Amino acid sequence: MEHIFEIKHTNGKKEYLAHNFFLSSDKEAKRCKLKPLRELYRRRALKISCSCTSPKVKMLIAYREKTNTYSIRTFPGKAKEHATSCFFSSGNDDTSLATDTTYEKGYVEKNGKIEVKLDSHDFKKTNTNNLKANPAKTTTTSMGKRQNTSVSSYKSSVYALTKRLVTEAWNKSILASTMDKYPAEDKNMVYKSLKGDILWKYSIGRDQLDRIFYGGGLVGQISHLEGKSKSNSAAYTILLLEEDLTAETSDKVILSLRSPKYKELREIVVPTHLYNNALSAVNNIPAPYFIGGFLTYTSSKTPPEFLSFSLIPISDYGAPIESSFERTLFNKLSAEQRKVIRPVRETIDSSWNGFIPDGLLLDTKPKTILEVFGMSQNHLAYHEKRQIKIEHFSNLNSSYNLWYWDAFNGSSPPRLPNLN
């Protein structure tokens, strides 16, 4: 769940703002939120803290007149007190979340195009031998992702990139869908959206992703794509792993993958430690998955091999999910051809205060926020944030309905909201 700022007013009022509030590109909405908070903070009428760990870490709200910028930042010398998964744990006292920046590590957006910052070993062919000889040291983030400890906190990961692309492709296919044209069980609409509408916007180094994208055809195409790279990049791919079509050798896992465009399966290998890390990162949710990563092909005598690798669990219709409960919900919604998206960047509403729903149902009036709570009640911090989200979303009832499922207690999903 999101890391949260807790804001305590001297009159006893409490309010909460998730770090993800700064994902929004709406600078004016962020300014309108922080300006009154800064004034109250200046008058010592409130205190703000980051709840990434216990005890909470005191924060400050700053204003820079020259740029008319409001920001939330950590006190000098306090960065080390934050959880390692927290944005503020980088060790730099100047780290802040501000109204004029978008809180999204590793992405630089300009003129409608997005440059992705990855650690070089994730995509550079020259690092293959080093990767095999020195499997990356890893650490676990709040989302369960295992990330290389040497990666800058301002870089993205292959997991985050692939999930972002799959999510955008799902949303695009849903927005384009009609009652007689809905993402089918072969996920083909999602994949077409990915290849036709999404990849061209993204680049790695000097390479647009669509120019180095392997779509599941003959494996010889991989060498051709590598030859086209201007940044010595391996080919990038997103393919389907529909069931546990894997085999293992002493140090590698052999995957049988395909594109929704082709029926043929392609054998691609991945180092065992990368596969296990990726599986652990998604809490061992079973297939189907979209597989994402950079791969290279050196000889017709051996199959292609992943240099970097991620698993994105999906519903039977291609929606990215984060738990088996979410898969149950999205399968049900898709079986009924409901218009449901997973909110990202441009679909985030500033009134949510950074709390990003598991789904947003577009075919009700007003739109319906969807939440699935699956972790057991032993996870106290999770359930504290669950209550905060329910209360906040419930207070938006003039703009949004709220539907939620407490799957953690073994209950069945509540009845879905009626179509508008």
Contacts in CASP RR format, 6 or more apart in sequence:
PFRMAT RR
TARGET T0000
AUTHOR 0000-0000-0000
METHOD contacts of the structure
MODEL  1
MEHIFEIKHTNGKKEYLAHNFFLSSDKEAKRCKLKPLRELYRRRALKISC
SCTSPKVKMLIAYREKTNTYSIRTFPGKAKEHATSCFFSSGNDDTSLATD
TTYEKGYVEKNGKIEVKLDSHDFKKTNTNNLKANPAKTTTTSMGKRQNTS
VSSYKSSVYALTKRLVTEAWNKSILASTMDKYPAEDKNMVYKSLKGDILW
KYSIGRDQLDRIFYGGGLVGQISHLEGKSKSNSAAYTILLLEEDLTAETS
DKVILSLRSPKYKELREIVVPTHLYNNALSAVNNIPAPYFIGGFLTYTSS
KTPPEFLSFSLIPISDYGAPIESSFERTLFNKLSAEQRKVIRPVRETIDS
SWNGFIPDGLLLDTKPKTILEVFGMSQNHLAYHEKRQIKIEHFSNLNSSY
NLWYWDAFNGSSPPRLPNLN
1 142 0 8 1.000
1 381 0 8 1.000
1 382 0 8 1.000
1 385 0 8 1.000
1 386 0 8 1.000
2 18 0 8 1.000
2 19 0 8 1.000
2 20 0 8 1.000
2 354 0 8 1.000
2 355 0 8 1.000
2 356 0 8 1.000
2 385 0 8 1.000
3 18 0 8 1.000
3 19 0 8 1.000
3 50 0 8 1.000
3 51 0 8 1.000
3 52 0 8 1.000
3 83 0 8 1.000
3 85 0 8 1.000
3 86 0 8 1.000
3 87 0 8 1.000
3 142 0 8 1.000
4 16 0 8 1.000
4 17 0 8 1.000
4 18 0 8 1.000
4 19 0 8 1.000
4 50 0 8 1.000
4 51 0 8 1.000
4 385 0 8 1.000
4 388 0 8 1.000
5 16 0 8 1.000
5 17 0 8 1.000
5 18 0 8 1.000
5 19 0 8 1.000
5 48 0 8 1.000
5 49 0 8 1.000
5 50 0 8 1.000
5 51 0 8 1.000
5 59 0 8 1.000
5 72 0 8 1.000
6 14 0 8 1.000
6 16 0 8 1.000
6 48 0 8 1.000
6 49 0 8 1.000
6 50 0 8 1.000
6 51 0 8 1.000
6 56 0 8 1.000
7 14 0 8 1.000
7 15 0 8 1.000
7 16 0 8 1.000
7 17 0 8 1.000
7 37 0 8 1.000
7 46 0 8 1.000
7 47 0 8 1.000
7 48 0 8 1.000
8 14 0 8 1.000
8 46 0 8 1.000
8 47 0 8 1.000
8 48 0 8 1.000
8 49 0 8 1.000
9 15 0 8 1.000
9 40 0 8 1.000
9 45 0 8 1.000
9 46 0 8 1.000
10 44 0 8 1.000
10 45 0 8 1.000
10 46 0 8 1.000
11 45 0 8 1.000
15 353 0 8 1.000
16 353 0 8 1.000
16 388 0 8 1.000
16 392 0 8 1.000
17 33 0 8 1.000
17 353 0 8 1.000
17 354 0 8 1.000
18 353 0 8 1.000
18 354 0 8 1.000
18 355 0 8 1.000
18 356 0 8 1.000
19 86 0 8 1.000
19 87 0 8 1.000
19 97 0 8 1.000
19 103 0 8 1.000
19 354 0 8 1.000
20 103 0 8 1.000
20 348 0 8 1.000
20 354 0 8 1.000
20 355 0 8 1.000
20 356 0 8 1.000
21 30 0 8 1.000
21 33 0 8 1.000
21 97 0 8 1.000
21 103 0 8 1.000
21 350 0 8 1.000
21 352 0 8 1.000
21 353 0 8 1.000
21 354 0 8 1.000
22 30 0 8 1.000
22 97 0 8 1.000
22 98 0 8 1.000
22 101 0 8 1.000
22 102 0 8 1.000
22 103 0 8 1.000
23 102 0 8 1.000
23 103 0 8 1.000
23 104 0 8 1.000
23 345 0 8 1.000
23 348 0 8 1.000
23 354 0 8 1.000
23 356 0 8 1.000
24 30 0 8 1.000
24 102 0 8 1.000
24 345 0 8 1.000
24 348 0 8 1.000
24 350 0 8 1.000
24 354 0 8 1.000
25 102 0 8 1.000
25 345 0 8 1.000
25 346 0 8 1.000
26 350 0 8 1.000
27 99 0 8 1.000
27 100 0 8 1.000
29 350 0 8 1.000
30 70 0 8 1.000
30 99 0 8 1.000
30 350 0 8 1.000
31 68 0 8 1.000
31 70 0 8 1.000
31 99 0 8 1.000
33 350 0 8 1.000
33 353 0 8 1.000
34 61 0 8 1.000
34 70 0 8 1.000
34 71 0 8 1.000
34 72 0 8 1.000
34 99 0 8 1.000
35 70 0 8 1.000
37 46 0 8 1.000
37 48 0 8 1.000
37 61 0 8 1.000
37 70 0 8 1.000
38 61 0 8 1.000
38 62 0 8 1.000
38 63 0 8 1.000
38 70 0 8 1.000
40 46 0 8 1.000
41 47 0 8 1.000
41 48 0 8 1.000
41 60 0 8 1.000
41 61 0 8 1.000
47 58 0 8 1.000
48 58 0 8 1.000
48 59 0 8 1.000
48 60 0 8 1.000
48 61 0 8 1.000
48 72 0 8 1.000
49 56 0 8 1.000
49 57 0 8 1.000
49 58 0 8 1.000
49 59 0 8 1.000
50 56 0 8 1.000
50 57 0 8 1.000
50 59 0 8 1.000
50 74 0 8 1.000
50 82 0 8 1.000
50 86 0 8 1.000
50 88 0 8 1.000
51 381 0 8 1.000
52 82 0 8 1.000
52 83 0 8 1.000
52 85 0 8 1.000
52 86 0 8 1.000
52 88 0 8 1.000
52 89 0 8 1.000
52 142 0 8 1.000
53 81 0 8 1.000
53 82 0 8 1.000
53 83 0 8 1.000
53 86 0 8 1.000
54 381 0 8 1.000
57 74 0 8 1.000
57 78 0 8 1.000
57 81 0 8 1.000
57 82 0 8 1.000
57 88 0 8 1.000
58 75 0 8 1.000
58 78 0 8 1.000
59 72 0 8 1.000
59 73 0 8 1.000
59 74 0 8 1.000
59 75 0 8 1.000
60 72 0 8 1.000
60 73 0 8 1.000
60 74 0 8 1.000
60 75 0 8 1.000
61 70 0 8 1.000
61 71 0 8 1.000
61 72 0 8 1.000
62 70 0 8 1.000
62 71 0 8 1.000
62 72 0 8 1.000
62 73 0 8 1.000
62 96 0 8 1.000
63 69 0 8 1.000
63 70 0 8 1.000
63 71 0 8 1.000
64 71 0 8 1.000
67 100 0 8 1.000
69 98 0 8 1.000
69 99 0 8 1.000
69 100 0 8 1.000
70 98 0 8 1.000
70 99 0 8 1.000
71 96 0 8 1.000
71 97 0 8 1.000
71 98 0 8 1.000
71 99 0 8 1.000
72 96 0 8 1.000
72 97 0 8 1.000
72 98 0 8 1.000
73 88 0 8 1.000
73 93 0 8 1.000
73 94 0 8 1.000
73 95 0 8 1.000
73 96 0 8 1.000
73 97 0 8 1.000
74 82 0 8 1.000
74 88 0 8 1.000
74 93 0 8 1.000
74 95 0 8 1.000
74 96 0 8 1.000
75 93 0 8 1.000
76 93 0 8 1.000
77 93 0 8 1.000
78 93 0 8 1.000
79 88 0 8 1.000
79 89 0 8 1.000
79 90 0 8 1.000
79 91 0 8 1.000
79 92 0 8 1.000
79 93 0 8 1.000
79 95 0 8 1.000
80 89 0 8 1.000
80 91 0 8 1.000
82 88 0 8 1.000
82 89 0 8 1.000
83 89 0 8 1.000
83 142 0 8 1.000
84 139 0 8 1.000
84 141 0 8 1.000
85 140 0 8 1.000
85 141 0 8 1.000
85 142 0 8 1.000
85 143 0 8 1.000
86 142 0 8 1.000
87 95 0 8 1.000
87 97 0 8 1.000
87 103 0 8 1.000
87 105 0 8 1.000
87 153 0 8 1.000
88 95 0 8 1.000
89 153 0 8 1.000
90 153 0 8 1.000
97 103 0 8 1.000
102 109 0 8 1.000
102 345 0 8 1.000
104 345 0 8 1.000
105 153 0 8 1.000
105 154 0 8 1.000
105 155 0 8 1.000
105 156 0 8 1.000
106 116 0 8 1.000
106 117 0 8 1.000
106 118 0 8 1.000
106 154 0 8 1.000
106 155 0 8 1.000
106 156 0 8 1.000
107 114 0 8 1.000
107 115 0 8 1.000
107 116 0 8 1.000
107 117 0 8 1.000
107 156 0 8 1.000
108 114 0 8 1.000
108 115 0 8 1.000
108 117 0 8 1.000
109 115 0 8 1.000
112 201 0 8 1.000
113 201 0 8 1.000
113 202 0 8 1.000
113 203 0 8 1.000
114 201 0 8 1.000
114 202 0 8 1.000
114 203 0 8 1.000
115 202 0 8 1.000
115 203 0 8 1.000
115 204 0 8 1.000
115 205 0 8 1.000
116 156 0 8 1.000
116 161 0 8 1.000
116 202 0 8 1.000
116 203 0 8 1.000
116 204 0 8 1.000
116 209 0 8 1.000
117 152 0 8 1.000
117 154 0 8 1.000
117 155 0 8 1.000
117 156 0 8 1.000
118 155 0 8 1.000
118 156 0 8 1.000
118 157 0 8 1.000
118 158 0 8 1.000
118 161 0 8 1.000
118 204 0 8 1.000
119 148 0 8 1.000
119 150 0 8 1.000
119 151 0 8 1.000
119 152 0 8 1.000
119 155 0 8 1.000
120 127 0 8 1.000
121 127 0 8 1.000
121 130 0 8 1.000
121 131 0 8 1.000
121 136 0 8 1.000
121 148 0 8 1.000
121 307 0 8 1.000
121 308 0 8 1.000
122 157 0 8 1.000
122 158 0 8 1.000
122 294 0 8 1.000
122 307 0 8 1.000
122 308 0 8 1.000
123 158 0 8 1.000
123 204 0 8 1.000
123 233 0 8 1.000
123 234 0 8 1.000
123 236 0 8 1.000
123 294 0 8 1.000
123 307 0 8 1.000
123 308 0 8 1.000
124 231 0 8 1.000
124 232 0 8 1.000
124 233 0 8 1.000
124 234 0 8 1.000
125 226 0 8 1.000
125 232 0 8 1.000
125 233 0 8 1.000
125 234 0 8 1.000
125 296 0 8 1.000
125 307 0 8 1.000
126 232 0 8 1.000
127 307 0 8 1.000
128 296 0 8 1.000
128 307 0 8 1.000
131 271 0 8 1.000
131 307 0 8 1.000
132 271 0 8 1.000
135 271 0 8 1.000
135 273 0 8 1.000
136 148 0 8 1.000
136 149 0 8 1.000
136 150 0 8 1.000
137 148 0 8 1.000
137 149 0 8 1.000
137 150 0 8 1.000
138 146 0 8 1.000
138 147 0 8 1.000
138 148 0 8 1.000
138 149 0 8 1.000
138 277 0 8 1.000
139 146 0 8 1.000
139 147 0 8 1.000
139 149 0 8 1.000
140 146 0 8 1.000
141 147 0 8 1.000
144 280 0 8 1.000
144 281 0 8 1.000
144 283 0 8 1.000
145 157 0 8 1.000
145 159 0 8 1.000
145 160 0 8 1.000
145 281 0 8 1.000
146 277 0 8 1.000
146 278 0 8 1.000
146 280 0 8 1.000
146 281 0 8 1.000
147 157 0 8 1.000
148 157 0 8 1.000
151 157 0 8 1.000
157 310 0 8 1.000
158 292 0 8 1.000
158 293 0 8 1.000
158 294 0 8 1.000
158 308 0 8 1.000
158 309 0 8 1.000
158 310 0 8 1.000
159 278 0 8 1.000
159 281 0 8 1.000
159 310 0 8 1.000
159 312 0 8 1.000
161 202 0 8 1.000
162 238 0 8 1.000
162 290 0 8 1.000
162 292 0 8 1.000
162 293 0 8 1.000
162 310 0 8 1.000
162 312 0 8 1.000
163 310 0 8 1.000
163 312 0 8 1.000
163 320 0 8 1.000
164 344 0 8 1.000
165 194 0 8 1.000
165 198 0 8 1.000
165 199 0 8 1.000
165 202 0 8 1.000
165 238 0 8 1.000
166 190 0 8 1.000
166 194 0 8 1.000
166 238 0 8 1.000
166 290 0 8 1.000
166 312 0 8 1.000
166 314 0 8 1.000
166 318 0 8 1.000
166 320 0 8 1.000
167 320 0 8 1.000
167 342 0 8 1.000
167 344 0 8 1.000
168 194 0 8 1.000
168 198 0 8 1.000
168 344 0 8 1.000
169 190 0 8 1.000
169 191 0 8 1.000
169 193 0 8 1.000
169 194 0 8 1.000
169 197 0 8 1.000
169 198 0 8 1.000
170 183 0 8 1.000
170 190 0 8 1.000
170 193 0 8 1.000
170 318 0 8 1.000
170 319 0 8 1.000
170 320 0 8 1.000
170 341 0 8 1.000
170 342 0 8 1.000
171 341 0 8 1.000
171 342 0 8 1.000
171 344 0 8 1.000
171 347 0 8 1.000
172 193 0 8 1.000
172 197 0 8 1.000
172 198 0 8 1.000
173 183 0 8 1.000
173 189 0 8 1.000
173 190 0 8 1.000
173 192 0 8 1.000
173 193 0 8 1.000
174 183 0 8 1.000
174 339 0 8 1.000
174 340 0 8 1.000
174 341 0 8 1.000
174 362 0 8 1.000
175 339 0 8 1.000
175 341 0 8 1.000
176 189 0 8 1.000
176 193 0 8 1.000
177 183 0 8 1.000
177 189 0 8 1.000
177 337 0 8 1.000
177 339 0 8 1.000
179 337 0 8 1.000
181 189 0 8 1.000
182 189 0 8 1.000
182 334 0 8 1.000
182 337 0 8 1.000
183 189 0 8 1.000
183 190 0 8 1.000
183 317 0 8 1.000
183 318 0 8 1.000
183 319 0 8 1.000
183 334 0 8 1.000
184 317 0 8 1.000
185 316 0 8 1.000
185 317 0 8 1.000
186 260 0 8 1.000
187 240 0 8 1.000
187 260 0 8 1.000
187 314 0 8 1.000
187 317 0 8 1.000
187 318 0 8 1.000
188 260 0 8 1.000
188 261 0 8 1.000
190 260 0 8 1.000
190 317 0 8 1.000
190 318 0 8 1.000
191 238 0 8 1.000
191 259 0 8 1.000
191 260 0 8 1.000
191 261 0 8 1.000
194 238 0 8 1.000
195 210 0 8 1.000
195 213 0 8 1.000
195 215 0 8 1.000
196 210 0 8 1.000
199 208 0 8 1.000
199 209 0 8 1.000
199 210 0 8 1.000
199 213 0 8 1.000
200 208 0 8 1.000
200 209 0 8 1.000
200 210 0 8 1.000
202 208 0 8 1.000
202 209 0 8 1.000
203 209 0 8 1.000
204 212 0 8 1.000
204 231 0 8 1.000
204 233 0 8 1.000
204 236 0 8 1.000
205 230 0 8 1.000
205 231 0 8 1.000
205 233 0 8 1.000
206 230 0 8 1.000
206 231 0 8 1.000
207 228 0 8 1.000
207 229 0 8 1.000
207 230 0 8 1.000
207 231 0 8 1.000
207 233 0 8 1.000
209 236 0 8 1.000
211 225 0 8 1.000
211 228 0 8 1.000
212 225 0 8 1.000
212 226 0 8 1.000
212 228 0 8 1.000
212 229 0 8 1.000
212 233 0 8 1.000
212 234 0 8 1.000
212 235 0 8 1.000
212 236 0 8 1.000
213 225 0 8 1.000
213 235 0 8 1.000
213 236 0 8 1.000
213 237 0 8 1.000
213 238 0 8 1.000
214 221 0 8 1.000
214 222 0 8 1.000
214 225 0 8 1.000
214 235 0 8 1.000
214 236 0 8 1.000
214 237 0 8 1.000
214 295 0 8 1.000
215 221 0 8 1.000
215 237 0 8 1.000
215 238 0 8 1.000
215 239 0 8 1.000
215 259 0 8 1.000
215 261 0 8 1.000
216 237 0 8 1.000
216 239 0 8 1.000
216 257 0 8 1.000
216 258 0 8 1.000
216 259 0 8 1.000
216 261 0 8 1.000
216 262 0 8 1.000
216 266 0 8 1.000
217 259 0 8 1.000
217 262 0 8 1.000
217 264 0 8 1.000
217 266 0 8 1.000
219 266 0 8 1.000
219 297 0 8 1.000
219 303 0 8 1.000
219 304 0 8 1.000
220 297 0 8 1.000
220 300 0 8 1.000
221 235 0 8 1.000
222 235 0 8 1.000
222 295 0 8 1.000
222 296 0 8 1.000
222 297 0 8 1.000
222 304 0 8 1.000
223 297 0 8 1.000
225 235 0 8 1.000
226 233 0 8 1.000
226 234 0 8 1.000
226 235 0 8 1.000
226 296 0 8 1.000
226 297 0 8 1.000
229 235 0 8 1.000
233 294 0 8 1.000
234 294 0 8 1.000
234 295 0 8 1.000
234 296 0 8 1.000
234 307 0 8 1.000
235 294 0 8 1.000
235 295 0 8 1.000
235 296 0 8 1.000
235 297 0 8 1.000
236 292 0 8 1.000
236 293 0 8 1.000
236 294 0 8 1.000
236 295 0 8 1.000
237 291 0 8 1.000
237 292 0 8 1.000
237 293 0 8 1.000
237 294 0 8 1.000
237 295 0 8 1.000
238 290 0 8 1.000
238 291 0 8 1.000
238 292 0 8 1.000
238 293 0 8 1.000
239 257 0 8 1.000
239 258 0 8 1.000
239 259 0 8 1.000
239 266 0 8 1.000
239 268 0 8 1.000
239 290 0 8 1.000
239 291 0 8 1.000
239 292 0 8 1.000
240 257 0 8 1.000
240 258 0 8 1.000
240 259 0 8 1.000
240 260 0 8 1.000
240 288 0 8 1.000
240 289 0 8 1.000
240 290 0 8 1.000
240 291 0 8 1.000
241 255 0 8 1.000
241 256 0 8 1.000
241 257 0 8 1.000
241 287 0 8 1.000
241 288 0 8 1.000
241 289 0 8 1.000
241 290 0 8 1.000
241 291 0 8 1.000
241 311 0 8 1.000
242 258 0 8 1.000
242 287 0 8 1.000
242 288 0 8 1.000
243 287 0 8 1.000
243 288 0 8 1.000
244 286 0 8 1.000
244 287 0 8 1.000
245 255 0 8 1.000
245 256 0 8 1.000
245 257 0 8 1.000
245 265 0 8 1.000
246 253 0 8 1.000
246 254 0 8 1.000
246 255 0 8 1.000
246 256 0 8 1.000
247 253 0 8 1.000
247 254 0 8 1.000
248 254 0 8 1.000
248 272 0 8 1.000
251 271 0 8 1.000
251 272 0 8 1.000
252 269 0 8 1.000
252 270 0 8 1.000
252 271 0 8 1.000
252 272 0 8 1.000
252 305 0 8 1.000
253 269 0 8 1.000
253 270 0 8 1.000
253 271 0 8 1.000
253 272 0 8 1.000
253 275 0 8 1.000
254 267 0 8 1.000
254 268 0 8 1.000
254 269 0 8 1.000
254 303 0 8 1.000
255 267 0 8 1.000
255 268 0 8 1.000
255 269 0 8 1.000
255 270 0 8 1.000
255 291 0 8 1.000
256 265 0 8 1.000
256 266 0 8 1.000
256 267 0 8 1.000
257 265 0 8 1.000
257 266 0 8 1.000
257 267 0 8 1.000
257 268 0 8 1.000
257 291 0 8 1.000
258 264 0 8 1.000
258 265 0 8 1.000
258 266 0 8 1.000
266 304 0 8 1.000
267 303 0 8 1.000
268 295 0 8 1.000
268 303 0 8 1.000
268 304 0 8 1.000
268 305 0 8 1.000
268 306 0 8 1.000
269 302 0 8 1.000
269 303 0 8 1.000
269 304 0 8 1.000
269 305 0 8 1.000
269 306 0 8 1.000
270 305 0 8 1.000
270 306 0 8 1.000
270 309 0 8 1.000
271 305 0 8 1.000
271 306 0 8 1.000
271 309 0 8 1.000
274 306 0 8 1.000
274 308 0 8 1.000
274 309 0 8 1.000
275 309 0 8 1.000
278 309 0 8 1.000
278 310 0 8 1.000
278 311 0 8 1.000
279 311 0 8 1.000
281 310 0 8 1.000
281 311 0 8 1.000
282 311 0 8 1.000
282 312 0 8 1.000
282 313 0 8 1.000
282 322 0 8 1.000
283 323 0 8 1.000
285 313 0 8 1.000
285 321 0 8 1.000
285 322 0 8 1.000
285 323 0 8 1.000
285 324 0 8 1.000
285 327 0 8 1.000
286 313 0 8 1.000
286 324 0 8 1.000
287 313 0 8 1.000
288 313 0 8 1.000
288 314 0 8 1.000
288 316 0 8 1.000
288 318 0 8 1.000
289 311 0 8 1.000
289 312 0 8 1.000
289 313 0 8 1.000
289 314 0 8 1.000
290 312 0 8 1.000
290 314 0 8 1.000
290 318 0 8 1.000
290 320 0 8 1.000
291 309 0 8 1.000
291 310 0 8 1.000
291 311 0 8 1.000
291 312 0 8 1.000
292 309 0 8 1.000
292 310 0 8 1.000
292 311 0 8 1.000
292 312 0 8 1.000
293 306 0 8 1.000
293 307 0 8 1.000
293 308 0 8 1.000
293 309 0 8 1.000
293 310 0 8 1.000
294 306 0 8 1.000
294 307 0 8 1.000
294 308 0 8 1.000
295 304 0 8 1.000
295 305 0 8 1.000
295 306 0 8 1.000
295 307 0 8 1.000
296 304 0 8 1.000
296 305 0 8 1.000
296 307 0 8 1.000
297 303 0 8 1.000
297 304 0 8 1.000
297 305 0 8 1.000
298 305 0 8 1.000
312 320 0 8 1.000
313 320 0 8 1.000
313 321 0 8 1.000
313 322 0 8 1.000
313 327 0 8 1.000
314 320 0 8 1.000
314 321 0 8 1.000
314 327 0 8 1.000
315 321 0 8 1.000
315 326 0 8 1.000
315 327 0 8 1.000
315 330 0 8 1.000
315 331 0 8 1.000
315 334 0 8 1.000
316 327 0 8 1.000
316 331 0 8 1.000
316 334 0 8 1.000
317 330 0 8 1.000
317 331 0 8 1.000
317 334 0 8 1.000
319 330 0 8 1.000
319 334 0 8 1.000
319 340 0 8 1.000
319 342 0 8 1.000
320 342 0 8 1.000
321 327 0 8 1.000
321 330 0 8 1.000
322 358 0 8 1.000
323 372 0 8 1.000
323 374 0 8 1.000
323 407 0 8 1.000
325 372 0 8 1.000
325 374 0 8 1.000
325 405 0 8 1.000
325 407 0 8 1.000
326 358 0 8 1.000
326 372 0 8 1.000
328 413 0 8 1.000
329 358 0 8 1.000
329 370 0 8 1.000
329 372 0 8 1.000
329 405 0 8 1.000
329 413 0 8 1.000
330 340 0 8 1.000
332 413 0 8 1.000
332 416 0 8 1.000
333 340 0 8 1.000
333 361 0 8 1.000
333 416 0 8 1.000
334 340 0 8 1.000
336 416 0 8 1.000
338 361 0 8 1.000
338 363 0 8 1.000
338 416 0 8 1.000
338 419 0 8 1.000
339 361 0 8 1.000
339 362 0 8 1.000
339 363 0 8 1.000
340 359 0 8 1.000
340 360 0 8 1.000
340 361 0 8 1.000
340 362 0 8 1.000
340 370 0 8 1.000
341 347 0 8 1.000
341 359 0 8 1.000
341 360 0 8 1.000
341 362 0 8 1.000
342 358 0 8 1.000
342 359 0 8 1.000
342 360 0 8 1.000
343 349 0 8 1.000
343 356 0 8 1.000
343 357 0 8 1.000
343 359 0 8 1.000
343 360 0 8 1.000
347 360 0 8 1.000
348 354 0 8 1.000
348 356 0 8 1.000
349 399 0 8 1.000
351 396 0 8 1.000
351 399 0 8 1.000
352 392 0 8 1.000
352 393 0 8 1.000
352 396 0 8 1.000
353 392 0 8 1.000
355 388 0 8 1.000
355 389 0 8 1.000
355 392 0 8 1.000
355 393 0 8 1.000
357 369 0 8 1.000
357 370 0 8 1.000
357 371 0 8 1.000
357 393 0 8 1.000
358 370 0 8 1.000
358 371 0 8 1.000
358 372 0 8 1.000
359 369 0 8 1.000
359 370 0 8 1.000
359 371 0 8 1.000
360 367 0 8 1.000
360 368 0 8 1.000
360 369 0 8 1.000
360 370 0 8 1.000
361 367 0 8 1.000
361 368 0 8 1.000
361 369 0 8 1.000
361 370 0 8 1.000
361 403 0 8 1.000
361 417 0 8 1.000
363 419 0 8 1.000
363 420 0 8 1.000
364 401 0 8 1.000
364 417 0 8 1.000
364 418 0 8 1.000
364 419 0 8 1.000
364 420 0 8 1.000
365 420 0 8 1.000
366 398 0 8 1.000
366 399 0 8 1.000
366 400 0 8 1.000
366 401 0 8 1.000
367 399 0 8 1.000
367 400 0 8 1.000
367 401 0 8 1.000
368 400 0 8 1.000
368 401 0 8 1.000
368 402 0 8 1.000
368 403 0 8 1.000
368 417 0 8 1.000
369 393 0 8 1.000
369 396 0 8 1.000
369 400 0 8 1.000
369 401 0 8 1.000
369 402 0 8 1.000
369 403 0 8 1.000
370 403 0 8 1.000
370 404 0 8 1.000
371 389 0 8 1.000
371 390 0 8 1.000
371 393 0 8 1.000
371 402 0 8 1.000
371 403 0 8 1.000
371 404 0 8 1.000
371 405 0 8 1.000
372 404 0 8 1.000
372 405 0 8 1.000
372 407 0 8 1.000
373 382 0 8 1.000
373 383 0 8 1.000
373 386 0 8 1.000
373 404 0 8 1.000
373 405 0 8 1.000
373 406 0 8 1.000
373 407 0 8 1.000
373 408 0 8 1.000
374 406 0 8 1.000
374 407 0 8 1.000
374 408 0 8 1.000
375 382 0 8 1.000
375 383 0 8 1.000
375 408 0 8 1.000
376 408 0 8 1.000
377 383 0 8 1.000
377 408 0 8 1.000
377 409 0 8 1.000
390 402 0 8 1.000
390 404 0 8 1.000
393 400 0 8 1.000
393 402 0 8 1.000
394 402 0 8 1.000
396 402 0 8 1.000
401 417 0 8 1.000
403 414 0 8 1.000
403 416 0 8 1.000
403 417 0 8 1.000
404 414 0 8 1.000
405 411 0 8 1.000
405 413 0 8 1.000
405 414 0 8 1.000
407 413 0 8 1.000
END
